[in-house]
Amino acid sequence: MSQPCALLAGTGISVPPLEVDNDMLARIVETNDEWIRTRSGIVTRHYVEPGVSSSHLGTEAARAALADAGIEAGEVDYLVCATMTPDHYFPGVGTKIQQQLGIGPLPALDIRQQCAGFAYGMQIVDALIRSGMAKTVLLVGTDVHTSLMPFDDKTWDCLYGRSDEPLDEETFAWNSRFRHLLVLFGDAAGAMVFQAHDKDDGRGILGSALYGDGDHCDILYIPGGGSLNRPWVTAEMIAAGETVPVMQGRSVFKLAVTRMPQVTREILEKNGYTLDDLDLLIMHQANLRINEAAQRHLGLPAQRVHNNIQKYGNTTSATLPLCFHEARQVGKAPVGSLVAFTALGAGLHWGSVLLRV
């Protein structure tokens, strides 16, 4: 008897209603629409209201995915959640999503491979279903980046036009120190439901190729707020901006435009396919320029790649499900399509997962 495979049953997303365009950011950071578009391709991103957390967005996306699949929440027997912005340092958000969905106790696994988190989650789903440990798995990717943004109340009021007073020079300069990061990120969640599938029709998660390499951990990380420090966090760390991510943009770009194409080719070859067989490539939405360069490396036409970073910015673990959900809505991923999900993120983590829809 052949092993069951993880068949995609439904997808769902959660995007907060507050849309922030580049001109709004120019009120609080030394930037402009042309500067942001030229370097990243981003036009808008969405932010949560205060008090809305990663678990809240993740639960909304999960409900949407379950509805799309026509599955009751109580049928889920395993939950996997990827996030780098949990509601609290601990516990993770898996059990919070379980509780908010109103379902009983079940295994709830939290993982944190940052921008590659959802791809890692797909590999875990595949292993759980192939092994027979689970029959219906809910996979959620959710991140609230506004929790990491070093803005004071005056900045938020200025951003949303609640105050006509421009920011003072000191506050504007402080915000602008992190310009290269702040213009990139947004808040969102995405979810997928997978079920065990025994039919021999070639559908489901076909395989994965995932990697981690600590040699590059210093190109994207947060220096403050961790067990390396004693105490964990101090007022001095916050004042110095050490709880805001540090990113070496050129190094990230170089690695992304080489390793994402390499691992996409690898997962296709491992499963007996070539790029000609690939119907759709979904890449992590970190920077449109990265994805355009990776697309050129692979020689794929525009209709076989989908990007939506223009609307949402980088939503870390939510980018893959958010991008695929929209591609599916516009008809790019009908039943039978061969789709690669490829990502690279802090750690360094990267990889690709192959799915037959």
C-alpha positions, 0 to 999 in steps of 0.5 A: 500500500502506498503512502498517503500524500498531503493534498491541498484542500483549501487556502485563506488569508488575512490582511489588516484594513489599514493600507499605508502607501509610500507617500504616507511613509514619507511623512515620518521617514526620509523617503519618497515613492520613487525611492521605495518603488525603485529599490523594492517595487513596493507601493503599499503595505498593511498594518494592524491596529494596536492590540491586533496580534499574530495569533489574531491574523493567523486565526482569521486566515485559518478560518478562511482556509477551512471554509475554502476547504469545506472542512470543520475546524474540529476535523483538524488533528495537527496545527503547524504555525510559522511566525517570528513575531509571536504574541508573547516571547512564550508560548508560541501562537499555535495554541492561541490559534487553536483556542481562538478557533474553538477546537479541542486540544491537539498537537500545535507546533510552532516553528521559526525559520522567519521568511522560509518558515512556511516552506519548512512548515510544508515539509513538516505537513508532508512528513506528518501525513506521509507517516500517518501521524495526521490526516488533516493538518492546518498550516499557518504563516502569520507576522505582525511587523509593526510590533518591531517598528520603533515608532512613538505615538507622535509618529503613528499620529503623523503617519495616519494623518491624525495630527497636522503637526510635522515630526520634530527633527530628532524623531524624524531622524530616528525613524529615518535611521531604519528607513531601509527596513521600515519601508519593506514590511507589512502585516498579514497571515496566510493559511493552507489546509492539507488532507491525507490523499490516497489516490494515485493521481500525482497530486499533493506535496511531492518533495522538498529541499531545505537548508540552514547555514549559520555562517550567514546569520549575521546578515539579518538578525536582531542584536538585542533582546535574547539569551546572549544578553543579561538581562534579556532586554534593557532600556539602553538596548531599546534606546540604541535601536538594538531591538530593531532588525539589522540587515545587510541588504546587499548580502541578502540580495546576492544570496537570494538571487543565487540560492533561490534559483538553485534550490528551485532547480534542485527540487524539480530535478529530484522529482524528475521534472525540469523548468519546462514542467513547472506551471507556477513559481511562488517566491518569498516576497522580500523584494521585487528586484530579487524576484525579478533577478531570480526569474531571469536566472531561471528563464521563466516567463512572467505568466509562470511567476506571481508576485504581490509584494507591490501591495503587501510588502514583506510579510515574512512567513505569510508571503508564500500562502498570501501570494499563492492564494492570490495566484489561485484566485486569478486562475494561475494554479488550477487543479493539476498545476505543478507549483514550486514554493521557494524562499530564503530568510534569516538564519540563513534558511532557504529551500523549495517545496514542490506541490501538485495542486 
